[in-house]
């Protein structure tokens, strides 16, 4: 869910809600702690390091590691990729504030980012339903990992570094920073 791919937002807007399961098991190599941005050099994966622990941990129990200064690295990459966008000065300070808070848990960071992105108005408003057990899931979003994300398509929009060929499934940040271009 870390700055989720655009197609998740589009699916949630069409459905009118997005059910997020706190009792879901954390999956390595998923977008639960990573996202893709588009830079002048191509796709760049931003990954939040998580603390090593038990396998099959619930997503709400995954701790974030700050052994390396990943928030600063992510913010620099985002600034390099989108710094010249007219929207950048409007949205970057708040994103920076969220990432620099040093959240202990991946779940908390993801929930704050989802709430913030909805508040920007960049996506159609929808209800976020927090489920706390698998059987309560009202709307299933297929597991997306870094091996199958290309199969999900989104409505094309103007992209800064790819004006002729649309790159699918970038982070919602790509649309956020490009929407007013």
Residue, then its C-alpha position, 0 to 999 in steps of 0.5 A: x500500500x506504500x503510495x499504491x499503484x494508480x489502478x488500485x485507486x481507480x478500482x476503489x473509486x469505481x467500487x465506491x470503497x476500498x477494503x483494507x485488511x489489517x489481518x492480511x499476511x505481509x507478503x515479501x516483494x509486494x507493493x505493501x512496502x514499495x512503489x514505482x516512480x518514473x524518473x528520467x533514467x526509467x523506473x525506480x523502485x522505492x522500498x521501505x525496509x522492514x524489520x526482520x521477524x516472523x514469517x507470515x506476520x500480519x500487515x499491521x504487525x510489520x515494523x519499519x526499519x530505520x537502520x538506513x535513512x530511507x525516508x531521505x533517499x525516497x524524498x530525494x528520488x521523488x524530488x528528482x523525478x517530480x521537482x519540476x512539476x507545477x504541483x510539486x510545491x503544493x504536495x511535497x511538503x506534506x508528503x515530506x512531513x509524513x515520511x519524516x515522522x518515523x512511523x514504527x509500523x508499516x500499517x500506520x504509515x500506509x494509513x496516513x498516506x492513504x488518508x493524505x492522498x484522498x485529501x488532495x482530491x487527486x482521486x475520486x472520493x471513496x470510503x476506506x473500510x478497515x477490516x480486521x479479519x480475512x472473512x470480513x473482506x468486502x472487496x477483494x483486490x488481487x495480490x499485486x507483487x513486483x512480478x505481476x503488476x504489469x498485468x493491471x492497466x489504468x486510464x492513460x494520463x500525461x506522464x513527464x518522462x514518458x510522453x509517447x508511451x504510457x507506463x502503467x502502474x506507477x505510484x499514485x504520486x505520478x498522477x498526483x504530481x502530473x495532474x495539473x500539468 
